[in-house]
Amino acid sequence: MLNNIFCKNLLFISFIIVILIIPVLVFADADKIFKKNSKAVVVVVTLNEKGEPISQGSGFIVRADGAVVTNYHVISNAKDIKVKTGDKVLDVPTS
């Protein structure tokens, strides 16, 4: 009887510890990942033929030469594309 109560209490305490500690570890990792990679994140703005913004999305730099990956739906109808990284706005050649 005492052994059964002890096991239930131990299980409950273990559950509480897991509930309290795991989120802290996960958020710490997320914060670390964000700090390490945030400079690679860019904003992609697409413009129509009149130069008016029609879409905006995010992307990230994947190579040292500046190649950016974003979702196709962000750029699919673009006549012009701008990429904002930090305080710079860069024109993207479209063909």
C-alpha positions as CSV (number, residue, x, y, z in Angstrom):
1,M,0.0,0.0,0.0
2,L,2.7,2.5,1.0
3,N,4.8,1.5,-2.0
4,N,1.9,2.1,-4.3
5,I,1.3,5.6,-2.9
6,F,5.0,6.3,-3.1
7,C,5.0,5.3,-6.8
8,K,2.0,7.5,-7.5
9,N,3.5,10.5,-5.8
10,L,6.8,10.0,-7.5
11,L,5.1,9.8,-10.9
12,F,3.1,13.0,-10.1
13,I,6.2,14.9,-9.0
14,S,8.1,13.7,-12.1
15,F,5.2,14.9,-14.3
16,I,5.3,18.3,-12.6
17,I,9.0,18.6,-13.1
18,V,8.7,17.7,-16.8
19,I,5.9,20.2,-17.3
20,L,7.9,23.0,-15.7
21,I,11.4,22.2,-17.1
22,I,10.8,21.2,-20.8
23,P,9.2,24.5,-21.9
24,V,12.1,26.4,-20.4
25,L,14.6,24.3,-22.3
26,V,12.6,24.5,-25.6
27,F,12.3,28.3,-25.4
28,A,16.0,28.6,-24.5
29,D,16.8,26.7,-27.6
30,A,14.4,28.7,-29.8
31,D,15.9,32.0,-28.5
32,K,19.4,30.7,-29.2
33,I,18.5,29.6,-32.7
34,F,16.8,33.0,-33.4
35,K,19.8,35.0,-32.2
36,K,22.2,32.9,-34.3
37,N,20.1,33.1,-37.5
38,S,18.1,36.3,-37.4
39,K,20.5,38.1,-39.6
40,A,19.7,35.6,-42.4
41,V,15.9,36.5,-42.3
42,V,14.7,38.9,-44.9
43,V,11.4,40.5,-46.0
44,V,10.4,40.0,-49.6
45,V,8.1,42.6,-51.2
46,T,6.7,42.2,-54.6
47,L,5.4,45.0,-56.8
48,N,3.1,45.1,-59.8
49,E,3.8,46.8,-63.1
50,K,2.9,50.2,-61.6
51,G,5.4,49.8,-58.8
52,E,2.6,49.2,-56.2
53,P,3.2,46.5,-53.5
54,I,1.1,43.4,-54.1
55,S,2.5,40.9,-51.7
56,Q,4.9,40.6,-48.8
57,G,6.5,37.6,-47.2
58,S,9.6,36.4,-45.4
59,G,12.6,34.5,-46.7
60,F,16.0,33.6,-45.6
61,I,19.5,33.9,-47.0
62,V,20.8,30.4,-47.8
63,R,24.2,31.0,-49.4
64,A,27.2,33.4,-49.1
65,D,26.4,34.9,-52.5
66,G,23.0,36.1,-51.1
67,A,20.6,33.6,-52.6
68,V,17.2,33.9,-50.8
69,V,14.6,31.3,-50.4
70,T,10.9,32.3,-50.0
71,N,7.5,30.8,-50.8
72,Y,6.5,30.8,-54.5
73,H,3.1,32.4,-53.7
74,V,4.9,35.5,-52.5
75,I,6.6,36.1,-55.8
76,S,4.4,34.4,-58.3
77,N,2.7,37.6,-59.7
78,A,5.6,40.0,-59.3
79,K,6.8,42.3,-61.9
80,D,9.5,43.6,-59.5
81,I,10.9,42.2,-56.3
82,K,12.6,43.9,-53.4
83,V,14.4,42.2,-50.5
84,K,14.8,44.0,-47.2
85,T,17.6,42.9,-45.0
86,G,18.5,44.9,-42.0
87,D,18.4,48.6,-43.1
88,K,19.1,47.7,-46.8
89,V,16.6,47.3,-49.6
90,L,17.9,45.3,-52.5
91,D,16.4,45.0,-56.0
92,V,16.1,41.4,-57.3
93,P,16.5,41.0,-61.1
94,T,13.5,39.4,-62.7
95,S,13.4,37.9,-66.1
